[in-house]
Amino acid sequence: MPNGGFHHCAGCCHYQKTSWLCALRNIEITNPAWTTCKNRNNKEGAIDGPIYAIVCEVKNGAGSYGDIPYFDDARVDTHQESGADTVVRFKDSSGTTHQFATVDEYMSFYKASGREL
């Protein structure tokens, strides 16, 4: 089910639906209803911050939604197996898979790597 909000890439002036491409950032957006950034529909063209994955984090049976930044151009997402708590996972440009128990753990890693929000 797509995100019910209006703040995602699928409705952005920079998103090219036929090529799945963000024309502003020149990056493929394969999940446009679950991806966003601060530039949504800002036609000025200056990139402002990272791209964010809109995710659901489930802990102890309760879910909450939030935005977590891509790591460079890699989509970071939550994964849930067999009804367990979600984990945060992504594969970086070298092909290494990173996994974190919580969004907060990922955000600590993200900030420690020197990336800005």
Jmol script that loads the backbone (N, CA, C; Angstrom):
load data "model"
ATOM      1  N   MET A   1       0.843  -1.172   0.000  1.00  0.00           N
ATOM      2  CA  MET A   1       0.000   0.000   0.000  1.00  0.00           C
ATOM      3  C   MET A   1       0.890   1.239   0.000  1.00  0.00           C
ATOM      4  N   PRO A   2       0.710   2.155  -0.928  1.00  0.00           N
ATOM      5  CA  PRO A   2       1.561   3.335  -0.974  1.00  0.00           C
ATOM      6  C   PRO A   2       1.290   4.288   0.177  1.00  0.00           C
ATOM      7  N   ASN A   3       2.291   5.094   0.463  1.00  0.00           N
ATOM      8  CA  ASN A   3       2.176   6.102   1.503  1.00  0.00           C
ATOM      9  C   ASN A   3       1.008   7.020   1.168  1.00  0.00           C
ATOM     10  N   GLY A   4       0.160   7.304   2.146  1.00  0.00           N
ATOM     11  CA  GLY A   4      -1.021   8.111   1.907  1.00  0.00           C
ATOM     12  C   GLY A   4      -0.766   9.606   1.903  1.00  0.00           C
ATOM     13  N   GLY A   5       0.446  10.025   2.256  1.00  0.00           N
ATOM     14  CA  GLY A   5       0.754  11.450   2.302  1.00  0.00           C
ATOM     15  C   GLY A   5       1.037  12.018   0.932  1.00  0.00           C
ATOM     16  N   PHE A   6       1.355  13.275   0.892  1.00  0.00           N
ATOM     17  CA  PHE A   6       1.636  13.955  -0.372  1.00  0.00           C
ATOM     18  C   PHE A   6       3.105  14.340  -0.482  1.00  0.00           C
ATOM     19  N   HIS A   7       3.892  13.988   0.489  1.00  0.00           N
ATOM     20  CA  HIS A   7       5.275  14.459   0.542  1.00  0.00           C
ATOM     21  C   HIS A   7       6.285  13.484  -0.065  1.00  0.00           C
ATOM     22  N   HIS A   8       5.858  12.595  -0.906  1.00  0.00           N
ATOM     23  CA  HIS A   8       6.768  11.593  -1.454  1.00  0.00           C
ATOM     24  C   HIS A   8       7.135  11.887  -2.913  1.00  0.00           C
ATOM     25  N   CYS A   9       8.134  11.179  -3.393  1.00  0.00           N
ATOM     26  CA  CYS A   9       8.679  11.406  -4.736  1.00  0.00           C
ATOM     27  C   CYS A   9       7.656  11.201  -5.851  1.00  0.00           C
ATOM     28  N   ALA A  10       6.718  10.303  -5.675  1.00  0.00           N
ATOM     29  CA  ALA A  10       5.773  10.002  -6.748  1.00  0.00           C
ATOM     30  C   ALA A  10       5.001  11.241  -7.204  1.00  0.00           C
ATOM     31  N   GLY A  11       4.848  12.230  -6.341  1.00  0.00           N
ATOM     32  CA  GLY A  11       4.132  13.442  -6.704  1.00  0.00           C
ATOM     33  C   GLY A  11       5.028  14.648  -6.910  1.00  0.00           C
ATOM     34  N   CYS A  12       6.319  14.433  -7.002  1.00  0.00           N
ATOM     35  CA  CYS A  12       7.287  15.541  -7.091  1.00  0.00           C
ATOM     36  C   CYS A  12       7.541  15.962  -8.545  1.00  0.00           C
ATOM     37  N   CYS A  13       7.786  17.243  -8.736  1.00  0.00           N
ATOM     38  CA  CYS A  13       8.069  17.766 -10.084  1.00  0.00           C
ATOM     39  C   CYS A  13       9.403  17.261 -10.641  1.00  0.00           C
ATOM     40  N   HIS A  14      10.297  16.772  -9.794  1.00  0.00           N
ATOM     41  CA  HIS A  14      11.599  16.268 -10.246  1.00  0.00           C
ATOM     42  C   HIS A  14      11.566  14.785 -10.622  1.00  0.00           C
ATOM     43  N   TYR A  15      10.499  14.091 -10.254  1.00  0.00           N
ATOM     44  CA  TYR A  15      10.430  12.656 -10.482  1.00  0.00           C
ATOM     45  C   TYR A  15       9.925  12.363 -11.892  1.00  0.00           C
ATOM     46  N   GLN A  16      10.701  11.574 -12.640  1.00  0.00           N
ATOM     47  CA  GLN A  16      10.335  11.172 -13.998  1.00  0.00           C
ATOM     48  C   GLN A  16       9.788   9.744 -13.952  1.00  0.00           C
ATOM     49  N   LYS A  17       8.478   9.635 -14.019  1.00  0.00           N
ATOM     50  CA  LYS A  17       7.797   8.347 -13.838  1.00  0.00           C
ATOM     51  C   LYS A  17       8.221   7.285 -14.848  1.00  0.00           C
ATOM     52  N   THR A  18       8.481   7.666 -16.084  1.00  0.00           N
ATOM     53  CA  THR A  18       8.809   6.674 -17.111  1.00  0.00           C
ATOM     54  C   THR A  18      10.193   6.072 -16.923  1.00  0.00           C
ATOM     55  N   SER A  19      11.107   6.795 -16.292  1.00  0.00           N
ATOM     56  CA  SER A  19      12.465   6.276 -16.096  1.00  0.00           C
ATOM     57  C   SER A  19      12.787   5.998 -14.630  1.00  0.00           C
ATOM     58  N   TRP A  20      11.836   6.232 -13.720  1.00  0.00           N
ATOM     59  CA  TRP A  20      12.028   6.030 -12.280  1.00  0.00           C
ATOM     60  C   TRP A  20      13.206   6.864 -11.774  1.00  0.00           C
ATOM     61  N   LEU A  21      13.372   8.051 -12.305  1.00  0.00           N
ATOM     62  CA  LEU A  21      14.563   8.858 -12.020  1.00  0.00           C
ATOM     63  C   LEU A  21      14.199  10.176 -11.356  1.00  0.00           C
ATOM     64  N   CYS A  22      14.992  10.560 -10.355  1.00  0.00           N
ATOM     65  CA  CYS A  22      14.914  11.909  -9.808  1.00  0.00           C
ATOM     66  C   CYS A  22      15.823  12.760 -10.685  1.00  0.00           C
ATOM     67  N   ALA A  23      15.236  13.657 -11.454  1.00  0.00           N
ATOM     68  CA  ALA A  23      16.007  14.472 -12.391  1.00  0.00           C
ATOM     69  C   ALA A  23      16.922  15.457 -11.667  1.00  0.00           C
ATOM     70  N   LEU A  24      16.550  15.887 -10.476  1.00  0.00           N
ATOM     71  CA  LEU A  24      17.378  16.820  -9.716  1.00  0.00           C
ATOM     72  C   LEU A  24      18.659  16.147  -9.232  1.00  0.00           C
ATOM     73  N   ARG A  25      18.553  14.937  -8.722  1.00  0.00           N
ATOM     74  CA  ARG A  25      19.695  14.232  -8.136  1.00  0.00           C
ATOM     75  C   ARG A  25      20.319  13.197  -9.071  1.00  0.00           C
ATOM     76  N   ASN A  26      19.646  12.916 -10.188  1.00  0.00           N
ATOM     77  CA  ASN A  26      20.103  11.908 -11.135  1.00  0.00           C
ATOM     78  C   ASN A  26      20.305  10.553 -10.452  1.00  0.00           C
ATOM     79  N   ILE A  27      19.277  10.126  -9.735  1.00  0.00           N
ATOM     80  CA  ILE A  27      19.309   8.843  -9.034  1.00  0.00           C
ATOM     81  C   ILE A  27      17.983   8.127  -9.269  1.00  0.00           C
ATOM     82  N   GLU A  28      18.057   6.810  -9.421  1.00  0.00           N
ATOM     83  CA  GLU A  28      16.856   6.006  -9.603  1.00  0.00           C
ATOM     84  C   GLU A  28      16.093   5.913  -8.284  1.00  0.00           C
ATOM     85  N   ILE A  29      14.793   6.128  -8.345  1.00  0.00           N
ATOM     86  CA  ILE A  29      13.904   6.024  -7.184  1.00  0.00           C
ATOM     87  C   ILE A  29      12.938   4.883  -7.476  1.00  0.00           C
ATOM     88  N   THR A  30      13.239   3.705  -6.949  1.00  0.00           N
ATOM     89  CA  THR A  30      12.439   2.522  -7.256  1.00  0.00           C
ATOM     90  C   THR A  30      11.208   2.384  -6.375  1.00  0.00           C
ATOM     91  N   ASN A  31      11.126   3.176  -5.325  1.00  0.00           N
ATOM     92  CA  ASN A  31      10.000   3.096  -4.409  1.00  0.00           C
ATOM     93  C   ASN A  31       9.464   4.511  -4.165  1.00  0.00           C
ATOM     94  N   PRO A  32       8.923   5.169  -5.205  1.00  0.00           N
ATOM     95  CA  PRO A  32       8.602   6.596  -5.125  1.00  0.00           C
ATOM     96  C   PRO A  32       7.510   6.968  -4.121  1.00  0.00           C
ATOM     97  N   ALA A  33       6.623   6.048  -3.778  1.00  0.00           N
ATOM     98  CA  ALA A  33       5.587   6.356  -2.793  1.00  0.00           C
ATOM     99  C   ALA A  33       6.124   6.236  -1.369  1.00  0.00           C
ATOM    100  N   TRP A  34       7.332   5.711  -1.228  1.00  0.00           N
ATOM    101  CA  TRP A  34       7.953   5.525   0.083  1.00  0.00           C
ATOM    102  C   TRP A  34       9.332   6.186   0.138  1.00  0.00           C
ATOM    103  N   THR A  35       9.504   7.274  -0.623  1.00  0.00           N
ATOM    104  CA  THR A  35      10.768   8.009  -0.673  1.00  0.00           C
ATOM    105  C   THR A  35      10.454   9.495  -0.707  1.00  0.00           C
ATOM    106  N   THR A  36      11.299  10.306  -0.076  1.00  0.00           N
ATOM    107  CA  THR A  36      11.067  11.750  -0.033  1.00  0.00           C
ATOM    108  C   THR A  36      12.383  12.498   0.157  1.00  0.00           C
ATOM    109  N   CYS A  37      12.334  13.818   0.050  1.00  0.00           N
ATOM    110  CA  CYS A  37      13.470  14.681   0.377  1.00  0.00           C
ATOM    111  C   CYS A  37      12.965  16.097   0.630  1.00  0.00           C
ATOM    112  N   LYS A  38      13.841  16.966   1.071  1.00  0.00           N
ATOM    113  CA  LYS A  38      13.463  18.353   1.359  1.00  0.00           C
ATOM    114  C   LYS A  38      13.191  19.156   0.090  1.00  0.00           C
ATOM    115  N   ASN A  39      13.602  18.647  -1.067  1.00  0.00           N
ATOM    116  CA  ASN A  39      13.430  19.358  -2.333  1.00  0.00           C
ATOM    117  C   ASN A  39      12.098  19.087  -3.011  1.00  0.00           C
ATOM    118  N   ARG A  40      11.225  18.336  -2.396  1.00  0.00           N
ATOM    119  CA  ARG A  40       9.988  17.954  -3.059  1.00  0.00           C
ATOM    120  C   ARG A  40       9.263  19.178  -3.610  1.00  0.00           C
ATOM    121  N   ASN A  41       9.178  19.209  -4.911  1.00  0.00           N
ATOM    122  CA  ASN A  41       8.494  20.260  -5.679  1.00  0.00           C
ATOM    123  C   ASN A  41       9.118  21.650  -5.557  1.00  0.00           C
ATOM    124  N   ASN A  42      10.351  21.725  -5.081  1.00  0.00           N
ATOM    125  CA  ASN A  42      11.079  22.994  -5.078  1.00  0.00           C
ATOM    126  C   ASN A  42      11.779  23.097  -6.424  1.00  0.00           C
ATOM    127  N   LYS A  43      11.320  23.972  -7.291  1.00  0.00           N
ATOM    128  CA  LYS A  43      11.825  24.043  -8.661  1.00  0.00           C
ATOM    129  C   LYS A  43      13.146  24.804  -8.791  1.00  0.00           C
ATOM    130  N   GLU A  44      13.664  25.374  -7.695  1.00  0.00           N
ATOM    131  CA  GLU A  44      14.901  26.145  -7.761  1.00  0.00           C
ATOM    132  C   GLU A  44      16.107  25.287  -8.127  1.00  0.00           C
ATOM    133  N   GLY A  45      16.105  24.016  -7.769  1.00  0.00           N
ATOM    134  CA  GLY A  45      17.135  23.109  -8.235  1.00  0.00           C
ATOM    135  C   GLY A  45      18.356  22.915  -7.359  1.00  0.00           C
ATOM    136  N   ALA A  46      18.486  23.612  -6.242  1.00  0.00           N
ATOM    137  CA  ALA A  46      19.619  23.388  -5.344  1.00  0.00           C
ATOM    138  C   ALA A  46      19.283  22.226  -4.415  1.00  0.00           C
ATOM    139  N   ILE A  47      20.139  21.216  -4.378  1.00  0.00           N
ATOM    140  CA  ILE A  47      19.884  20.042  -3.541  1.00  0.00           C
ATOM    141  C   ILE A  47      20.004  20.425  -2.070  1.00  0.00           C
ATOM    142  N   ASP A  48      19.006  20.018  -1.289  1.00  0.00           N
ATOM    143  CA  ASP A  48      18.956  20.326   0.133  1.00  0.00           C
ATOM    144  C   ASP A  48      18.861  19.033   0.928  1.00  0.00           C
ATOM    145  N   GLY A  49      19.970  18.559   1.436  1.00  0.00           N
ATOM    146  CA  GLY A  49      19.982  17.370   2.280  1.00  0.00           C
ATOM    147  C   GLY A  49      19.856  16.065   1.523  1.00  0.00           C
ATOM    148  N   PRO A  50      19.769  14.966   2.279  1.00  0.00           N
ATOM    149  CA  PRO A  50      19.724  13.633   1.668  1.00  0.00           C
ATOM    150  C   PRO A  50      18.326  13.248   1.182  1.00  0.00           C
ATOM    151  N   ILE A  51      18.267  12.127   0.510  1.00  0.00           N
ATOM    152  CA  ILE A  51      17.010  11.462   0.177  1.00  0.00           C
ATOM    153  C   ILE A  51      16.651  10.614   1.398  1.00  0.00           C
ATOM    154  N   TYR A  52      15.365  10.504   1.696  1.00  0.00           N
ATOM    155  CA  TYR A  52      14.907   9.725   2.836  1.00  0.00           C
ATOM    156  C   TYR A  52      14.006   8.581   2.386  1.00  0.00           C
ATOM    157  N   ALA A  53      14.201   7.420   2.993  1.00  0.00           N
ATOM    158  CA  ALA A  53      13.273   6.308   2.848  1.00  0.00           C
ATOM    159  C   ALA A  53      12.196   6.487   3.913  1.00  0.00           C
ATOM    160  N   ILE A  54      10.941   6.374   3.528  1.00  0.00           N
ATOM    161  CA  ILE A  54       9.836   6.409   4.478  1.00  0.00           C
ATOM    162  C   ILE A  54       9.648   4.961   4.922  1.00  0.00           C
ATOM    163  N   VAL A  55       9.838   4.688   6.207  1.00  0.00           N
ATOM    164  CA  VAL A  55       9.855   3.307   6.694  1.00  0.00           C
ATOM    165  C   VAL A  55       8.919   3.120   7.879  1.00  0.00           C
ATOM    166  N   CYS A  56       8.602   1.862   8.141  1.00  0.00           N
ATOM    167  CA  CYS A  56       7.874   1.481   9.338  1.00  0.00           C
ATOM    168  C   CYS A  56       8.825   0.672  10.207  1.00  0.00           C
ATOM    169  N   GLU A  57       8.969   1.079  11.452  1.00  0.00           N
ATOM    170  CA  GLU A  57       9.788   0.330  12.400  1.00  0.00           C
ATOM    171  C   GLU A  57       8.851  -0.356  13.382  1.00  0.00           C
ATOM    172  N   VAL A  58       8.976  -1.682  13.513  1.00  0.00           N
ATOM    173  CA  VAL A  58       8.153  -2.455  14.437  1.00  0.00           C
ATOM    174  C   VAL A  58       9.042  -2.946  15.572  1.00  0.00           C
ATOM    175  N   LYS A  59       8.636  -2.601  16.799  1.00  0.00           N
ATOM    176  CA  LYS A  59       9.334  -3.070  17.999  1.00  0.00           C
ATOM    177  C   LYS A  59       8.282  -3.509  19.008  1.00  0.00           C
ATOM    178  N   ASN A  60       8.443  -4.705  19.540  1.00  0.00           N
ATOM    179  CA  ASN A  60       7.519  -5.260  20.531  1.00  0.00           C
ATOM    180  C   ASN A  60       6.065  -5.235  20.046  1.00  0.00           C
ATOM    181  N   GLY A  61       5.868  -5.496  18.752  1.00  0.00           N
ATOM    182  CA  GLY A  61       4.531  -5.584  18.191  1.00  0.00           C
ATOM    183  C   GLY A  61       3.887  -4.266  17.812  1.00  0.00           C
ATOM    184  N   ALA A  62       4.543  -3.137  18.082  1.00  0.00           N
ATOM    185  CA  ALA A  62       3.981  -1.818  17.753  1.00  0.00           C
ATOM    186  C   ALA A  62       4.805  -1.184  16.635  1.00  0.00           C
ATOM    187  N   GLY A  63       4.113  -0.561  15.686  1.00  0.00           N
ATOM    188  CA  GLY A  63       4.806   0.054  14.552  1.00  0.00           C
ATOM    189  C   GLY A  63       4.727   1.565  14.585  1.00  0.00           C
ATOM    190  N   SER A  64       5.749   2.193  14.028  1.00  0.00           N
ATOM    191  CA  SER A  64       5.746   3.646  13.865  1.00  0.00           C
ATOM    192  C   SER A  64       6.440   3.968  12.550  1.00  0.00           C
ATOM    193  N   TYR A  65       6.025   5.063  11.922  1.00  0.00           N
ATOM    194  CA  TYR A  65       6.585   5.468  10.643  1.00  0.00           C
ATOM    195  C   TYR A  65       7.548   6.629  10.837  1.00  0.00           C
ATOM    196  N   GLY A  66       8.552   6.677   9.986  1.00  0.00           N
ATOM    197  CA  GLY A  66       9.514   7.768  10.020  1.00  0.00           C
ATOM    198  C   GLY A  66      10.307   7.813   8.740  1.00  0.00           C
ATOM    199  N   ASP A  67      11.135   8.824   8.621  1.00  0.00           N
ATOM    200  CA  ASP A  67      12.005   9.004   7.461  1.00  0.00           C
ATOM    201  C   ASP A  67      13.446   8.787   7.899  1.00  0.00           C
ATOM    202  N   ILE A  68      14.179   7.923   7.163  1.00  0.00           N
ATOM    203  CA  ILE A  68      15.596   7.717   7.456  1.00  0.00           C
ATOM    204  C   ILE A  68      16.393   7.984   6.186  1.00  0.00           C
ATOM    205  N   PRO A  69      17.543   8.646   6.322  1.00  0.00           N
ATOM    206  CA  PRO A  69      18.303   9.036   5.139  1.00  0.00           C
ATOM    207  C   PRO A  69      18.959   7.859   4.426  1.00  0.00           C
ATOM    208  N   TYR A  70      18.980   7.968   3.100  1.00  0.00           N
ATOM    209  CA  TYR A  70      19.768   7.036   2.295  1.00  0.00           C
ATOM    210  C   TYR A  70      21.223   7.155   2.750  1.00  0.00           C
ATOM    211  N   PHE A  71      21.991   6.106   2.552  1.00  0.00           N
ATOM    212  CA  PHE A  71      23.431   6.165   2.802  1.00  0.00           C
ATOM    213  C   PHE A  71      24.083   6.351   1.448  1.00  0.00           C
ATOM    214  N   ASP A  72      24.578   7.542   1.198  1.00  0.00           N
ATOM    215  CA  ASP A  72      25.017   7.954  -0.129  1.00  0.00           C
ATOM    216  C   ASP A  72      23.824   7.751  -1.064  1.00  0.00           C
ATOM    217  N   ASP A  73      23.927   6.941  -2.091  1.00  0.00           N
ATOM    218  CA  ASP A  73      22.784   6.732  -2.988  1.00  0.00           C
ATOM    219  C   ASP A  73      22.081   5.404  -2.733  1.00  0.00           C
ATOM    220  N   ALA A  74      22.368   4.776  -1.607  1.00  0.00           N
ATOM    221  CA  ALA A  74      21.779   3.471  -1.293  1.00  0.00           C
ATOM    222  C   ALA A  74      20.548   3.634  -0.408  1.00  0.00           C
ATOM    223  N   ARG A  75      19.442   3.073  -0.846  1.00  0.00           N
ATOM    224  CA  ARG A  75      18.225   3.107  -0.038  1.00  0.00           C
ATOM    225  C   ARG A  75      18.415   2.258   1.208  1.00  0.00           C
ATOM    226  N   VAL A  76      18.088   2.807   2.344  1.00  0.00           N
ATOM    227  CA  VAL A  76      18.121   2.111   3.631  1.00  0.00           C
ATOM    228  C   VAL A  76      16.675   1.788   3.958  1.00  0.00           C
ATOM    229  N   ASP A  77      16.403   0.554   4.356  1.00  0.00           N
ATOM    230  CA  ASP A  77      15.018   0.168   4.587  1.00  0.00           C
ATOM    231  C   ASP A  77      14.910  -0.707   5.820  1.00  0.00           C
ATOM    232  N   THR A  78      13.687  -0.875   6.303  1.00  0.00           N
ATOM    233  CA  THR A  78      13.439  -1.787   7.408  1.00  0.00           C
ATOM    234  C   THR A  78      12.934  -3.105   6.842  1.00  0.00           C
ATOM    235  N   HIS A  79      13.260  -4.182   7.542  1.00  0.00           N
ATOM    236  CA  HIS A  79      12.856  -5.523   7.125  1.00  0.00           C
ATOM    237  C   HIS A  79      12.334  -6.262   8.347  1.00  0.00           C
ATOM    238  N   GLN A  80      11.247  -7.000   8.145  1.00  0.00           N
ATOM    239  CA  GLN A  80      10.651  -7.771   9.230  1.00  0.00           C
ATOM    240  C   GLN A  80      10.446  -9.194   8.743  1.00  0.00           C
ATOM    241  N   GLU A  81      10.923 -10.147   9.537  1.00  0.00           N
ATOM    242  CA  GLU A  81      10.771 -11.552   9.173  1.00  0.00           C
ATOM    243  C   GLU A  81      10.013 -12.288  10.269  1.00  0.00           C
ATOM    244  N   SER A  82       9.030 -13.067   9.887  1.00  0.00           N
ATOM    245  CA  SER A  82       8.267 -13.933  10.795  1.00  0.00           C
ATOM    246  C   SER A  82       7.666 -13.189  11.978  1.00  0.00           C
ATOM    247  N   GLY A  83       7.190 -11.966  11.771  1.00  0.00           N
ATOM    248  CA  GLY A  83       6.534 -11.227  12.840  1.00  0.00           C
ATOM    249  C   GLY A  83       7.460 -10.656  13.891  1.00  0.00           C
ATOM    250  N   ALA A  84       8.753 -10.809  13.693  1.00  0.00           N
ATOM    251  CA  ALA A  84       9.729 -10.287  14.656  1.00  0.00           C
ATOM    252  C   ALA A  84       9.872  -8.772  14.509  1.00  0.00           C
ATOM    253  N   ASP A  85      10.673  -8.184  15.378  1.00  0.00           N
ATOM    254  CA  ASP A  85      10.978  -6.762  15.261  1.00  0.00           C
ATOM    255  C   ASP A  85      11.706  -6.501  13.942  1.00  0.00           C
ATOM    256  N   THR A  86      11.534  -5.296  13.416  1.00  0.00           N
ATOM    257  CA  THR A  86      12.230  -4.942  12.183  1.00  0.00           C
ATOM    258  C   THR A  86      13.705  -4.694  12.464  1.00  0.00           C
ATOM    259  N   VAL A  87      14.497  -4.839  11.414  1.00  0.00           N
ATOM    260  CA  VAL A  87      15.895  -4.438  11.420  1.00  0.00           C
ATOM    261  C   VAL A  87      16.071  -3.436  10.286  1.00  0.00           C
ATOM    262  N   VAL A  88      17.097  -2.624  10.385  1.00  0.00           N
ATOM    263  CA  VAL A  88      17.425  -1.656   9.348  1.00  0.00           C
ATOM    264  C   VAL A  88      18.579  -2.240   8.549  1.00  0.00           C
ATOM    265  N   ARG A  89      18.448  -2.228   7.202  1.00  0.00           N
ATOM    266  CA  ARG A  89      19.439  -2.893   6.369  1.00  0.00           C
ATOM    267  C   ARG A  89      19.658  -2.107   5.076  1.00  0.00           C
ATOM    268  N   PHE A  90      20.903  -2.097   4.620  1.00  0.00           N
ATOM    269  CA  PHE A  90      21.211  -1.551   3.298  1.00  0.00           C
ATOM    270  C   PHE A  90      22.520  -2.143   2.799  1.00  0.00           C
ATOM    271  N   LYS A  91      22.697  -2.053   1.478  1.00  0.00           N
ATOM    272  CA  LYS A  91      23.931  -2.503   0.835  1.00  0.00           C
ATOM    273  C   LYS A  91      24.624  -1.262   0.290  1.00  0.00           C
ATOM    274  N   ASP A  92      25.890  -1.040   0.691  1.00  0.00           N
ATOM    275  CA  ASP A  92      26.606   0.154   0.248  1.00  0.00           C
ATOM    276  C   ASP A  92      27.174  -0.035  -1.162  1.00  0.00           C
ATOM    277  N   SER A  93      27.825   1.002  -1.676  1.00  0.00           N
ATOM    278  CA  SER A  93      28.321   0.987  -3.057  1.00  0.00           C
ATOM    279  C   SER A  93      29.387  -0.078  -3.295  1.00  0.00           C
ATOM    280  N   SER A  94      30.048  -0.560  -2.245  1.00  0.00           N
ATOM    281  CA  SER A  94      31.050  -1.623  -2.417  1.00  0.00           C
ATOM    282  C   SER A  94      30.418  -3.010  -2.360  1.00  0.00           C
ATOM    283  N   GLY A  95      29.097  -3.071  -2.078  1.00  0.00           N
ATOM    284  CA  GLY A  95      28.403  -4.351  -2.008  1.00  0.00           C
ATOM    285  C   GLY A  95      28.301  -4.920  -0.603  1.00  0.00           C
ATOM    286  N   THR A  96      28.824  -4.203   0.390  1.00  0.00           N
ATOM    287  CA  THR A  96      28.764  -4.658   1.773  1.00  0.00           C
ATOM    288  C   THR A  96      27.379  -4.391   2.346  1.00  0.00           C
ATOM    289  N   THR A  97      26.780  -5.410   2.967  1.00  0.00           N
ATOM    290  CA  THR A  97      25.485  -5.261   3.614  1.00  0.00           C
ATOM    291  C   THR A  97      25.703  -4.831   5.058  1.00  0.00           C
ATOM    292  N   HIS A  98      24.955  -3.815   5.469  1.00  0.00           N
ATOM    293  CA  HIS A  98      24.995  -3.315   6.850  1.00  0.00           C
ATOM    294  C   HIS A  98      23.627  -3.562   7.470  1.00  0.00           C
ATOM    295  N   GLN A  99      23.613  -3.978   8.730  1.00  0.00           N
ATOM    296  CA  GLN A  99      22.346  -4.224   9.407  1.00  0.00           C
ATOM    297  C   GLN A  99      22.412  -3.656  10.819  1.00  0.00           C
ATOM    298  N   PHE A 100      21.282  -3.068  11.253  1.00  0.00           N
ATOM    299  CA  PHE A 100      21.185  -2.435  12.562  1.00  0.00           C
ATOM    300  C   PHE A 100      19.891  -2.878  13.221  1.00  0.00           C
ATOM    301  N   ALA A 101      19.913  -3.007  14.541  1.00  0.00           N
ATOM    302  CA  ALA A 101      18.741  -3.475  15.277  1.00  0.00           C
ATOM    303  C   ALA A 101      17.626  -2.435  15.315  1.00  0.00           C
ATOM    304  N   THR A 102      17.982  -1.152  15.255  1.00  0.00           N
ATOM    305  CA  THR A 102      16.978  -0.088  15.353  1.00  0.00           C
ATOM    306  C   THR A 102      17.328   1.069  14.415  1.00  0.00           C
ATOM    307  N   VAL A 103      16.347   1.921  14.172  1.00  0.00           N
ATOM    308  CA  VAL A 103      16.582   3.136  13.394  1.00  0.00           C
ATOM    309  C   VAL A 103      17.586   4.027  14.127  1.00  0.00           C
ATOM    310  N   ASP A 104      17.472   4.121  15.448  1.00  0.00           N
ATOM    311  CA  ASP A 104      18.408   4.940  16.226  1.00  0.00           C
ATOM    312  C   ASP A 104      19.850   4.453  16.053  1.00  0.00           C
ATOM    313  N   GLU A 105      20.041   3.139  16.033  1.00  0.00           N
ATOM    314  CA  GLU A 105      21.373   2.572  15.823  1.00  0.00           C
ATOM    315  C   GLU A 105      21.910   2.970  14.439  1.00  0.00           C
ATOM    316  N   TYR A 106      21.056   2.877  13.420  1.00  0.00           N
ATOM    317  CA  TYR A 106      21.465   3.296  12.079  1.00  0.00           C
ATOM    318  C   TYR A 106      21.814   4.781  12.058  1.00  0.00           C
ATOM    319  N   MET A 107      20.984   5.611  12.699  1.00  0.00           N
ATOM    320  CA  MET A 107      21.232   7.052  12.695  1.00  0.00           C
ATOM    321  C   MET A 107      22.556   7.388  13.381  1.00  0.00           C
ATOM    322  N   SER A 108      22.927   6.677  14.411  1.00  0.00           N
ATOM    323  CA  SER A 108      24.239   6.881  15.059  1.00  0.00           C
ATOM    324  C   SER A 108      25.361   6.558  14.083  1.00  0.00           C
ATOM    325  N   PHE A 109      25.214   5.443  13.360  1.00  0.00           N
ATOM    326  CA  PHE A 109      26.194   5.070  12.329  1.00  0.00           C
ATOM    327  C   PHE A 109      26.273   6.142  11.242  1.00  0.00           C
ATOM    328  N   TYR A 110      25.117   6.607  10.791  1.00  0.00           N
ATOM    329  CA  TYR A 110      25.037   7.623   9.737  1.00  0.00           C
ATOM    330  C   TYR A 110      25.768   8.893  10.163  1.00  0.00           C
ATOM    331  N   LYS A 111      25.476   9.376  11.347  1.00  0.00           N
ATOM    332  CA  LYS A 111      26.107  10.612  11.843  1.00  0.00           C
ATOM    333  C   LYS A 111      27.595  10.430  12.089  1.00  0.00           C
ATOM    334  N   ALA A 112      28.005   9.259  12.599  1.00  0.00           N
ATOM    335  CA  ALA A 112      29.420   8.982  12.847  1.00  0.00           C
ATOM    336  C   ALA A 112      30.216   8.918  11.547  1.00  0.00           C
ATOM    337  N   SER A 113      29.548   8.624  10.442  1.00  0.00           N
ATOM    338  CA  SER A 113      30.228   8.558   9.143  1.00  0.00           C
ATOM    339  C   SER A 113      30.449   9.938   8.537  1.00  0.00           C
ATOM    340  N   GLY A 114      29.971  10.982   9.232  1.00  0.00           N
ATOM    341  CA  GLY A 114      30.198  12.363   8.768  1.00  0.00           C
ATOM    342  C   GLY A 114      29.154  12.896   7.818  1.00  0.00           C
ATOM    343  N   ARG A 115      28.077  12.163   7.604  1.00  0.00           N
ATOM    344  CA  ARG A 115      27.025  12.637   6.710  1.00  0.00           C
ATOM    345  C   ARG A 115      26.117  13.621   7.445  1.00  0.00           C
ATOM    346  N   GLU A 116      25.617  14.587   6.706  1.00  0.00           N
ATOM    347  CA  GLU A 116      24.766  15.648   7.255  1.00  0.00           C
ATOM    348  C   GLU A 116      23.307  15.378   6.936  1.00  0.00           C
ATOM    349  N   LEU A 117      22.434  15.830   7.803  1.00  0.00           N
ATOM    350  CA  LEU A 117      20.984  15.732   7.537  1.00  0.00           C
ATOM    351  C   LEU A 117      20.481  16.988   6.898  1.00  0.00           C
TER     352      LEU A 117
END
end "model"
wireframe off; spacefill off
backbone 0.3
color backbone group
